[in-house]
Amino acid sequence: MANTAFVVRDSAGLMGLVALGAALAGGQCAWTLPFVRFSFTFFAPPPASAPMEAATWMLLSPGTAAGTWTAMVLAVVGSTVYAVAGPRR
């Protein structure tokens, strides 16, 4: 079972990726960016450094700073880009 912090962090990061995907590729293809990112986490090597922790943020424990910061940056950047540019047509 996943705890609440894990679900909230990953949901915020994925929401940012969906917003970024909608701004870059349009509403019909907004799902592709989070799907590709999620798929990458299964094929990436185990996180041994800070960049790999940021790359595999979805599978890290909720107390990991790199995972939390990556998810929050994605949420803020994705929401901002979507708010400024809107969905691509």
Gaussian input, Z-matrix of N, CA and C with variables (Angstrom, degrees):
# hf/3-21g

backbone

0 1
 N
 C     1     B1
 C     2     B2     1     A1
 N     3     B3     2     A2     1     D1
 C     4     B4     3     A3     2     D2
 C     5     B5     4     A4     3     D3
 N     6     B6     5     A5     4     D4
 C     7     B7     6     A6     5     D5
 C     8     B8     7     A7     6     D6
 N     9     B9     8     A8     7     D7
 C    10    B10     9     A9     8     D8
 C    11    B11    10    A10     9     D9
 N    12    B12    11    A11    10    D10
 C    13    B13    12    A12    11    D11
 C    14    B14    13    A13    12    D12
 N    15    B15    14    A14    13    D13
 C    16    B16    15    A15    14    D14
 C    17    B17    16    A16    15    D15
 N    18    B18    17    A17    16    D16
 C    19    B19    18    A18    17    D17
 C    20    B20    19    A19    18    D18
 N    21    B21    20    A20    19    D19
 C    22    B22    21    A21    20    D20
 C    23    B23    22    A22    21    D21
 N    24    B24    23    A23    22    D22
 C    25    B25    24    A24    23    D23
 C    26    B26    25    A25    24    D24
 N    27    B27    26    A26    25    D25
 C    28    B28    27    A27    26    D26
 C    29    B29    28    A28    27    D27
 N    30    B30    29    A29    28    D28
 C    31    B31    30    A30    29    D29
 C    32    B32    31    A31    30    D30
 N    33    B33    32    A32    31    D31
 C    34    B34    33    A33    32    D32
 C    35    B35    34    A34    33    D33
 N    36    B36    35    A35    34    D34
 C    37    B37    36    A36    35    D35
 C    38    B38    37    A37    36    D36
 N    39    B39    38    A38    37    D37
 C    40    B40    39    A39    38    D38
 C    41    B41    40    A40    39    D39
 N    42    B42    41    A41    40    D40
 C    43    B43    42    A42    41    D41
 C    44    B44    43    A43    42    D42
 N    45    B45    44    A44    43    D43
 C    46    B46    45    A45    44    D44
 C    47    B47    46    A46    45    D45
 N    48    B48    47    A47    46    D46
 C    49    B49    48    A48    47    D47
 C    50    B50    49    A49    48    D48
 N    51    B51    50    A50    49    D49
 C    52    B52    51    A51    50    D50
 C    53    B53    52    A52    51    D51
 N    54    B54    53    A53    52    D52
 C    55    B55    54    A54    53    D53
 C    56    B56    55    A55    54    D54
 N    57    B57    56    A56    55    D55
 C    58    B58    57    A57    56    D56
 C    59    B59    58    A58    57    D57
 N    60    B60    59    A59    58    D58
 C    61    B61    60    A60    59    D59
 C    62    B62    61    A61    60    D60
 N    63    B63    62    A62    61    D61
 C    64    B64    63    A63    62    D62
 C    65    B65    64    A64    63    D63
 N    66    B66    65    A65    64    D64
 C    67    B67    66    A66    65    D65
 C    68    B68    67    A67    66    D66
 N    69    B69    68    A68    67    D67
 C    70    B70    69    A69    68    D68
 C    71    B71    70    A70    69    D69
 N    72    B72    71    A71    70    D70
 C    73    B73    72    A72    71    D71
 C    74    B74    73    A73    72    D72
 N    75    B75    74    A74    73    D73
 C    76    B76    75    A75    74    D74
 C    77    B77    76    A76    75    D75
 N    78    B78    77    A77    76    D76
 C    79    B79    78    A78    77    D77
 C    80    B80    79    A79    78    D78
 N    81    B81    80    A80    79    D79
 C    82    B82    81    A81    80    D80
 C    83    B83    82    A82    81    D81
 N    84    B84    83    A83    82    D82
 C    85    B85    84    A84    83    D83
 C    86    B86    85    A85    84    D84
 N    87    B87    86    A86    85    D85
 C    88    B88    87    A87    86    D86
 C    89    B89    88    A88    87    D87
 N    90    B90    89    A89    88    D88
 C    91    B91    90    A90    89    D89
 C    92    B92    91    A91    90    D90
 N    93    B93    92    A92    91    D91
 C    94    B94    93    A93    92    D92
 C    95    B95    94    A94    93    D93
 N    96    B96    95    A95    94    D94
 C    97    B97    96    A96    95    D95
 C    98    B98    97    A97    96    D96
 N    99    B99    98    A98    97    D97
 C   100   B100    99    A99    98    D98
 C   101   B101   100   A100    99    D99
 N   102   B102   101   A101   100   D100
 C   103   B103   102   A102   101   D101
 C   104   B104   103   A103   102   D102
 N   105   B105   104   A104   103   D103
 C   106   B106   105   A105   104   D104
 C   107   B107   106   A106   105   D105
 N   108   B108   107   A107   106   D106
 C   109   B109   108   A108   107   D107
 C   110   B110   109   A109   108   D108
 N   111   B111   110   A110   109   D109
 C   112   B112   111   A111   110   D110
 C   113   B113   112   A112   111   D111
 N   114   B114   113   A113   112   D112
 C   115   B115   114   A114   113   D113
 C   116   B116   115   A115   114   D114
 N   117   B117   116   A116   115   D115
 C   118   B118   117   A117   116   D116
 C   119   B119   118   A118   117   D117
 N   120   B120   119   A119   118   D118
 C   121   B121   120   A120   119   D119
 C   122   B122   121   A121   120   D120
 N   123   B123   122   A122   121   D121
 C   124   B124   123   A123   122   D122
 C   125   B125   124   A124   123   D123
 N   126   B126   125   A125   124   D124
 C   127   B127   126   A126   125   D125
 C   128   B128   127   A127   126   D126
 N   129   B129   128   A128   127   D127
 C   130   B130   129   A129   128   D128
 C   131   B131   130   A130   129   D129
 N   132   B132   131   A131   130   D130
 C   133   B133   132   A132   131   D131
 C   134   B134   133   A133   132   D132
 N   135   B135   134   A134   133   D133
 C   136   B136   135   A135   134   D134
 C   137   B137   136   A136   135   D135
 N   138   B138   137   A137   136   D136
 C   139   B139   138   A138   137   D137
 C   140   B140   139   A139   138   D138
 N   141   B141   140   A140   139   D139
 C   142   B142   141   A141   140   D140
 C   143   B143   142   A142   141   D141
 N   144   B144   143   A143   142   D142
 C   145   B145   144   A144   143   D143
 C   146   B146   145   A145   144   D144
 N   147   B147   146   A146   145   D145
 C   148   B148   147   A147   146   D146
 C   149   B149   148   A148   147   D147
 N   150   B150   149   A149   148   D148
 C   151   B151   150   A150   149   D149
 C   152   B152   151   A151   150   D150
 N   153   B153   152   A152   151   D151
 C   154   B154   153   A153   152   D152
 C   155   B155   154   A154   153   D153
 N   156   B156   155   A155   154   D154
 C   157   B157   156   A156   155   D155
 C   158   B158   157   A157   156   D156
 N   159   B159   158   A158   157   D157
 C   160   B160   159   A159   158   D158
 C   161   B161   160   A160   159   D159
 N   162   B162   161   A161   160   D160
 C   163   B163   162   A162   161   D161
 C   164   B164   163   A163   162   D162
 N   165   B165   164   A164   163   D163
 C   166   B166   165   A165   164   D164
 C   167   B167   166   A166   165   D165
 N   168   B168   167   A167   166   D166
 C   169   B169   168   A168   167   D167
 C   170   B170   169   A169   168   D168
 N   171   B171   170   A170   169   D169
 C   172   B172   171   A171   170   D170
 C   173   B173   172   A172   171   D171
 N   174   B174   173   A173   172   D172
 C   175   B175   174   A174   173   D173
 C   176   B176   175   A175   174   D174
 N   177   B177   176   A176   175   D175
 C   178   B178   177   A177   176   D176
 C   179   B179   178   A178   177   D177
 N   180   B180   179   A179   178   D178
 C   181   B181   180   A180   179   D179
 C   182   B182   181   A181   180   D180
 N   183   B183   182   A182   181   D181
 C   184   B184   183   A183   182   D182
 C   185   B185   184   A184   183   D183
 N   186   B186   185   A185   184   D184
 C   187   B187   186   A186   185   D185
 C   188   B188   187   A187   186   D186
 N   189   B189   188   A188   187   D187
 C   190   B190   189   A189   188   D188
 C   191   B191   190   A190   189   D189
 N   192   B192   191   A191   190   D190
 C   193   B193   192   A192   191   D191
 C   194   B194   193   A193   192   D192
 N   195   B195   194   A194   193   D193
 C   196   B196   195   A195   194   D194
 C   197   B197   196   A196   195   D195
 N   198   B198   197   A197   196   D196
 C   199   B199   198   A198   197   D197
 C   200   B200   199   A199   198   D198
 N   201   B201   200   A200   199   D199
 C   202   B202   201   A201   200   D200
 C   203   B203   202   A202   201   D201
 N   204   B204   203   A203   202   D202
 C   205   B205   204   A204   203   D203
 C   206   B206   205   A205   204   D204
 N   207   B207   206   A206   205   D205
 C   208   B208   207   A207   206   D206
 C   209   B209   208   A208   207   D207
 N   210   B210   209   A209   208   D208
 C   211   B211   210   A210   209   D209
 C   212   B212   211   A211   210   D210
 N   213   B213   212   A212   211   D211
 C   214   B214   213   A213   212   D212
 C   215   B215   214   A214   213   D213
 N   216   B216   215   A215   214   D214
 C   217   B217   216   A216   215   D215
 C   218   B218   217   A217   216   D216
 N   219   B219   218   A218   217   D217
 C   220   B220   219   A219   218   D218
 C   221   B221   220   A220   219   D219
 N   222   B222   221   A221   220   D220
 C   223   B223   222   A222   221   D221
 C   224   B224   223   A223   222   D222
 N   225   B225   224   A224   223   D223
 C   226   B226   225   A225   224   D224
 C   227   B227   226   A226   225   D225
 N   228   B228   227   A227   226   D226
 C   229   B229   228   A228   227   D227
 C   230   B230   229   A229   228   D228
 N   231   B231   230   A230   229   D229
 C   232   B232   231   A231   230   D230
 C   233   B233   232   A232   231   D231
 N   234   B234   233   A233   232   D232
 C   235   B235   234   A234   233   D233
 C   236   B236   235   A235   234   D234
 N   237   B237   236   A236   235   D235
 C   238   B238   237   A237   236   D236
 C   239   B239   238   A238   237   D237
 N   240   B240   239   A239   238   D238
 C   241   B241   240   A240   239   D239
 C   242   B242   241   A241   240   D240
 N   243   B243   242   A242   241   D241
 C   244   B244   243   A243   242   D242
 C   245   B245   244   A244   243   D243
 N   246   B246   245   A245   244   D244
 C   247   B247   246   A246   245   D245
 C   248   B248   247   A247   246   D246
 N   249   B249   248   A248   247   D247
 C   250   B250   249   A249   248   D248
 C   251   B251   250   A250   249   D249
 N   252   B252   251   A251   250   D250
 C   253   B253   252   A252   251   D251
 C   254   B254   253   A253   252   D252
 N   255   B255   254   A254   253   D253
 C   256   B256   255   A255   254   D254
 C   257   B257   256   A256   255   D255
 N   258   B258   257   A257   256   D256
 C   259   B259   258   A258   257   D257
 C   260   B260   259   A259   258   D258
 N   261   B261   260   A260   259   D259
 C   262   B262   261   A261   260   D260
 C   263   B263   262   A262   261   D261
 N   264   B264   263   A263   262   D262
 C   265   B265   264   A264   263   D263
 C   266   B266   265   A265   264   D264

   B1=1.4539
   B2=1.5283
   B3=1.2930
   B4=1.4701
   B5=1.5226
   B6=1.3322
   B7=1.4584
   B8=1.5281
   B9=1.3116
   B10=1.4569
   B11=1.5200
   B12=1.3276
   B13=1.4705
   B14=1.5264
   B15=1.3106
   B16=1.4635
   B17=1.5306
   B18=1.3178
   B19=1.4620
   B20=1.5289
   B21=1.3224
   B22=1.4645
   B23=1.5197
   B24=1.3326
   B25=1.4603
   B26=1.5194
   B27=1.3125
   B28=1.4589
   B29=1.5253
   B30=1.3099
   B31=1.4665
   B32=1.5223
   B33=1.3232
   B34=1.4687
   B35=1.5237
   B36=1.3155
   B37=1.4540
   B38=1.5173
   B39=1.3187
   B40=1.4641
   B41=1.5221
   B42=1.3261
   B43=1.4630
   B44=1.5237
   B45=1.3349
   B46=1.4556
   B47=1.5159
   B48=1.3231
   B49=1.4595
   B50=1.5272
   B51=1.3236
   B52=1.4672
   B53=1.5316
   B54=1.3268
   B55=1.4659
   B56=1.5249
   B57=1.3180
   B58=1.4603
   B59=1.5274
   B60=1.3223
   B61=1.4619
   B62=1.5173
   B63=1.3217
   B64=1.4654
   B65=1.5203
   B66=1.3208
   B67=1.4668
   B68=1.5234
   B69=1.3265
   B70=1.4626
   B71=1.5237
   B72=1.3280
   B73=1.4646
   B74=1.5213
   B75=1.3042
   B76=1.4589
   B77=1.5184
   B78=1.3047
   B79=1.4589
   B80=1.5138
   B81=1.3203
   B82=1.4553
   B83=1.5202
   B84=1.3115
   B85=1.4702
   B86=1.5178
   B87=1.3239
   B88=1.4610
   B89=1.5290
   B90=1.3021
   B91=1.4636
   B92=1.5263
   B93=1.3236
   B94=1.4629
   B95=1.5270
   B96=1.3142
   B97=1.4647
   B98=1.5375
   B99=1.3396
   B100=1.4649
   B101=1.5280
   B102=1.3173
   B103=1.4622
   B104=1.5231
   B105=1.3227
   B106=1.4709
   B107=1.5222
   B108=1.3052
   B109=1.4620
   B110=1.5226
   B111=1.3162
   B112=1.4626
   B113=1.5260
   B114=1.3156
   B115=1.4641
   B116=1.5206
   B117=1.3311
   B118=1.4617
   B119=1.5224
   B120=1.3254
   B121=1.4620
   B122=1.5183
   B123=1.3225
   B124=1.4587
   B125=1.5223
   B126=1.3253
   B127=1.4564
   B128=1.5240
   B129=1.3072
   B130=1.4634
   B131=1.5288
   B132=1.3245
   B133=1.4556
   B134=1.5268
   B135=1.3170
   B136=1.4633
   B137=1.5252
   B138=1.3259
   B139=1.4607
   B140=1.5341
   B141=1.3191
   B142=1.4685
   B143=1.5136
   B144=1.3238
   B145=1.4560
   B146=1.5247
   B147=1.3133
   B148=1.4652
   B149=1.5229
   B150=1.3476
   B151=1.4652
   B152=1.5337
   B153=1.3151
   B154=1.4653
   B155=1.5243
   B156=1.3206
   B157=1.4611
   B158=1.5196
   B159=1.3227
   B160=1.4616
   B161=1.5241
   B162=1.3282
   B163=1.4640
   B164=1.5229
   B165=1.3188
   B166=1.4683
   B167=1.5225
   B168=1.3077
   B169=1.4573
   B170=1.5196
   B171=1.3194
   B172=1.4610
   B173=1.5216
   B174=1.3269
   B175=1.4564
   B176=1.5231
   B177=1.3251
   B178=1.4641
   B179=1.5244
   B180=1.3066
   B181=1.4645
   B182=1.5214
   B183=1.3364
   B184=1.4594
   B185=1.5290
   B186=1.3013
   B187=1.4551
   B188=1.5172
   B189=1.3178
   B190=1.4582
   B191=1.5194
   B192=1.3349
   B193=1.4647
   B194=1.5207
   B195=1.3252
   B196=1.4674
   B197=1.5258
   B198=1.3036
   B199=1.4587
   B200=1.5193
   B201=1.3191
   B202=1.4575
   B203=1.5159
   B204=1.3241
   B205=1.4627
   B206=1.5168
   B207=1.3103
   B208=1.4614
   B209=1.5179
   B210=1.3255
   B211=1.4664
   B212=1.5233
   B213=1.3127
   B214=1.4633
   B215=1.5261
   B216=1.3238
   B217=1.4677
   B218=1.5255
   B219=1.3236
   B220=1.4644
   B221=1.5302
   B222=1.3163
   B223=1.4581
   B224=1.5261
   B225=1.3227
   B226=1.4655
   B227=1.5288
   B228=1.3264
   B229=1.4683
   B230=1.5262
   B231=1.3159
   B232=1.4616
   B233=1.5159
   B234=1.3159
   B235=1.4667
   B236=1.5229
   B237=1.3254
   B238=1.4622
   B239=1.5253
   B240=1.3230
   B241=1.4672
   B242=1.5269
   B243=1.3059
   B244=1.4646
   B245=1.5375
   B246=1.3319
   B247=1.4528
   B248=1.5343
   B249=1.3313
   B250=1.4501
   B251=1.5329
   B252=1.3357
   B253=1.4631
   B254=1.5231
   B255=1.3207
   B256=1.4563
   B257=1.5174
   B258=1.3241
   B259=1.4779
   B260=1.5250
   B261=1.2979
   B262=1.4621
   B263=1.5252
   B264=1.2886
   B265=1.4780
   B266=1.4901
   A1=109.15
   A2=115.39
   A3=121.63
   A4=108.65
   A5=114.96
   A6=117.44
   A7=110.15
   A8=116.97
   A9=122.46
   A10=112.35
   A11=118.09
   A12=121.01
   A13=110.95
   A14=117.06
   A15=121.92
   A16=110.71
   A17=116.30
   A18=121.62
   A19=110.79
   A20=117.49
   A21=120.95
   A22=110.52
   A23=117.98
   A24=121.36
   A25=111.23
   A26=117.42
   A27=120.17
   A28=111.96
   A29=117.32
   A30=120.37
   A31=111.36
   A32=116.99
   A33=120.59
   A34=110.72
   A35=117.41
   A36=120.56
   A37=112.41
   A38=117.09
   A39=120.78
   A40=111.46
   A41=117.66
   A42=120.93
   A43=110.07
   A44=116.61
   A45=120.24
   A46=112.02
   A47=117.08
   A48=120.46
   A49=111.72
   A50=117.57
   A51=120.83
   A52=110.25
   A53=116.64
   A54=120.19
   A55=110.79
   A56=116.88
   A57=120.92
   A58=110.56
   A59=116.67
   A60=120.60
   A61=112.25
   A62=117.56
   A63=120.78
   A64=110.80
   A65=116.73
   A66=119.89
   A67=111.30
   A68=117.33
   A69=120.44
   A70=113.23
   A71=117.61
   A72=120.54
   A73=114.22
   A74=119.06
   A75=121.80
   A76=111.89
   A77=115.09
   A78=121.16
   A79=114.67
   A80=117.71
   A81=120.13
   A82=112.65
   A83=117.39
   A84=121.42
   A85=112.22
   A86=118.34
   A87=121.54
   A88=111.85
   A89=118.04
   A90=122.14
   A91=112.49
   A92=118.55
   A93=120.22
   A94=112.91
   A95=118.52
   A96=120.71
   A97=112.06
   A98=120.38
   A99=118.71
   A100=112.80
   A101=117.64
   A102=120.33
   A103=111.13
   A104=117.02
   A105=120.82
   A106=110.03
   A107=117.30
   A108=121.29
   A109=110.96
   A110=116.43
   A111=121.08
   A112=110.70
   A113=117.02
   A114=120.99
   A115=111.43
   A116=117.16
   A117=121.56
   A118=111.74
   A119=117.05
   A120=119.67
   A121=112.32
   A122=117.76
   A123=120.00
   A124=113.22
   A125=117.27
   A126=121.07
   A127=113.29
   A128=117.91
   A129=122.07
   A130=109.66
   A131=117.40
   A132=119.69
   A133=110.41
   A134=118.05
   A135=120.37
   A136=111.20
   A137=117.13
   A138=119.86
   A139=111.77
   A140=115.90
   A141=121.37
   A142=111.50
   A143=117.28
   A144=121.08
   A145=108.89
   A146=115.91
   A147=120.30
   A148=112.42
   A149=120.20
   A150=118.59
   A151=113.12
   A152=117.47
   A153=119.30
   A154=111.28
   A155=117.42
   A156=119.30
   A157=110.32
   A158=116.61
   A159=119.97
   A160=110.57
   A161=117.19
   A162=120.60
   A163=112.50
   A164=117.36
   A165=121.49
   A166=111.25
   A167=117.34
   A168=122.34
   A169=113.53
   A170=118.99
   A171=120.46
   A172=113.88
   A173=117.66
   A174=120.68
   A175=113.69
   A176=117.39
   A177=120.66
   A178=110.69
   A179=115.46
   A180=119.13
   A181=109.46
   A182=117.58
   A183=120.62
   A184=114.22
   A185=119.02
   A186=120.98
   A187=113.96
   A188=118.19
   A189=122.04
   A190=109.55
   A191=115.85
   A192=120.40
   A193=112.23
   A194=117.71
   A195=120.55
   A196=111.00
   A197=117.62
   A198=121.08
   A199=112.56
   A200=115.85
   A201=120.26
   A202=111.23
   A203=117.12
   A204=120.62
   A205=111.83
   A206=118.00
   A207=120.79
   A208=110.47
   A209=117.01
   A210=120.49
   A211=111.34
   A212=117.81
   A213=120.38
   A214=111.76
   A215=117.54
   A216=120.57
   A217=109.77
   A218=117.32
   A219=120.43
   A220=111.28
   A221=117.43
   A222=121.11
   A223=111.15
   A224=117.07
   A225=120.94
   A226=111.14
   A227=116.65
   A228=120.08
   A229=110.81
   A230=117.81
   A231=120.44
   A232=112.39
   A233=117.27
   A234=120.81
   A235=111.61
   A236=116.59
   A237=120.72
   A238=111.28
   A239=116.66
   A240=120.03
   A241=110.07
   A242=117.21
   A243=120.31
   A244=110.90
   A245=117.13
   A246=120.45
   A247=111.67
   A248=116.76
   A249=120.44
   A250=111.34
   A251=116.82
   A252=120.91
   A253=113.11
   A254=117.62
   A255=120.40
   A256=110.67
   A257=117.07
   A258=119.01
   A259=110.62
   A260=114.63
   A261=120.10
   A262=109.05
   A263=116.23
   A264=120.32
   A265=110.08
   D1=137.32
   D2=178.09
   D3=-88.94
   D4=143.06
   D5=177.71
   D6=-86.00
   D7=171.06
   D8=-174.08
   D9=-63.15
   D10=-40.18
   D11=-178.75
   D12=-62.18
   D13=-38.90
   D14=178.72
   D15=-63.42
   D16=-46.19
   D17=-178.26
   D18=-66.74
   D19=-43.12
   D20=-179.02
   D21=-65.93
   D22=-44.88
   D23=-179.75
   D24=-62.27
   D25=-48.56
   D26=-178.64
   D27=-68.18
   D28=-35.69
   D29=177.56
   D30=-65.34
   D31=-40.66
   D32=178.51
   D33=-64.54
   D34=-44.51
   D35=179.07
   D36=-65.14
   D37=-42.81
   D38=178.68
   D39=-67.73
   D40=-34.53
   D41=176.16
   D42=-62.67
   D43=-41.34
   D44=176.68
   D45=-63.91
   D46=-39.17
   D47=177.57
   D48=-66.33
   D49=-38.22
   D50=177.40
   D51=-65.58
   D52=-43.33
   D53=178.61
   D54=-63.12
   D55=-41.70
   D56=177.69
   D57=-65.87
   D58=-40.98
   D59=177.26
   D60=-63.37
   D61=-38.21
   D62=178.36
   D63=-67.55
   D64=-38.19
   D65=179.47
   D66=-70.51
   D67=-33.79
   D68=-176.88
   D69=-88.40
   D70=-39.23
   D71=-172.02
   D72=-118.75
   D73=-4.82
   D74=-178.78
   D75=96.57
   D76=164.43
   D77=-175.86
   D78=-63.56
   D79=-35.43
   D80=-178.32
   D81=-69.93
   D82=-26.01
   D83=-178.55
   D84=-110.70
   D85=14.33
   D86=-177.74
   D87=-63.53
   D88=-25.74
   D89=-177.67
   D90=-74.04
   D91=-18.69
   D92=-172.88
   D93=-67.04
   D94=-40.98
   D95=-178.45
   D96=-62.98
   D97=-47.76
   D98=176.11
   D99=-65.44
   D100=-34.85
   D101=179.95
   D102=-65.99
   D103=-44.95
   D104=178.07
   D105=-63.63
   D106=-41.90
   D107=179.80
   D108=-64.13
   D109=-42.57
   D110=178.83
   D111=-65.78
   D112=-41.59
   D113=178.97
   D114=-63.98
   D115=-36.61
   D116=179.71
   D117=-59.94
   D118=-35.70
   D119=-176.38
   D120=-64.02
   D121=-24.66
   D122=178.99
   D123=-80.29
   D124=-22.36
   D125=-178.11
   D126=-104.51
   D127=-8.30
   D128=-179.39
   D129=-74.29
   D130=149.33
   D131=175.95
   D132=-67.92
   D133=163.61
   D134=178.94
   D135=-58.42
   D136=142.69
   D137=-177.19
   D138=-69.97
   D139=110.34
   D140=178.72
   D141=-111.59
   D142=-8.51
   D143=-179.61
   D144=-139.15
   D145=170.05
   D146=-179.04
   D147=-62.55
   D148=-42.04
   D149=177.48
   D150=-62.31
   D151=-37.29
   D152=178.08
   D153=-71.97
   D154=-30.84
   D155=174.29
   D156=-65.37
   D157=-40.28
   D158=177.90
   D159=-67.30
   D160=-35.05
   D161=-179.55
   D162=-71.51
   D163=-29.87
   D164=-179.01
   D165=-111.00
   D166=37.49
   D167=-174.02
   D168=-60.85
   D169=-26.97
   D170=-175.84
   D171=-69.14
   D172=-25.08
   D173=-176.57
   D174=-102.71
   D175=-0.88
   D176=179.75
   D177=-77.42
   D178=158.09
   D179=177.52
   D180=-68.23
   D181=155.13
   D182=-174.84
   D183=-63.92
   D184=-20.99
   D185=-179.31
   D186=-83.73
   D187=-2.01
   D188=-178.31
   D189=-78.82
   D190=124.16
   D191=-176.62
   D192=-64.52
   D193=-40.07
   D194=-178.32
   D195=-63.35
   D196=-40.01
   D197=178.81
   D198=-67.60
   D199=-42.01
   D200=-179.86
   D201=-67.12
   D202=-46.17
   D203=179.96
   D204=-64.76
   D205=-39.81
   D206=178.75
   D207=-62.71
   D208=-45.42
   D209=179.52
   D210=-63.54
   D211=-41.27
   D212=-179.70
   D213=-68.56
   D214=-38.84
   D215=177.56
   D216=-64.43
   D217=-43.62
   D218=177.69
   D219=-61.89
   D220=-41.08
   D221=179.89
   D222=-64.14
   D223=-45.56
   D224=-178.13
   D225=-69.46
   D226=-47.81
   D227=-178.77
   D228=-64.69
   D229=-46.34
   D230=179.85
   D231=-61.87
   D232=-44.22
   D233=179.36
   D234=-65.61
   D235=-39.35
   D236=179.99
   D237=-67.07
   D238=-45.80
   D239=179.36
   D240=-62.37
   D241=-41.62
   D242=179.64
   D243=-67.00
   D244=-39.92
   D245=-179.72
   D246=-66.68
   D247=-36.26
   D248=-178.29
   D249=-80.77
   D250=-47.92
   D251=-173.45
   D252=-92.87
   D253=-28.98
   D254=-175.68
   D255=75.95
   D256=178.22
   D257=179.82
   D258=-73.69
   D259=144.33
   D260=176.95
   D261=-73.43
   D262=143.92
   D263=-178.36
   D264=-106.18

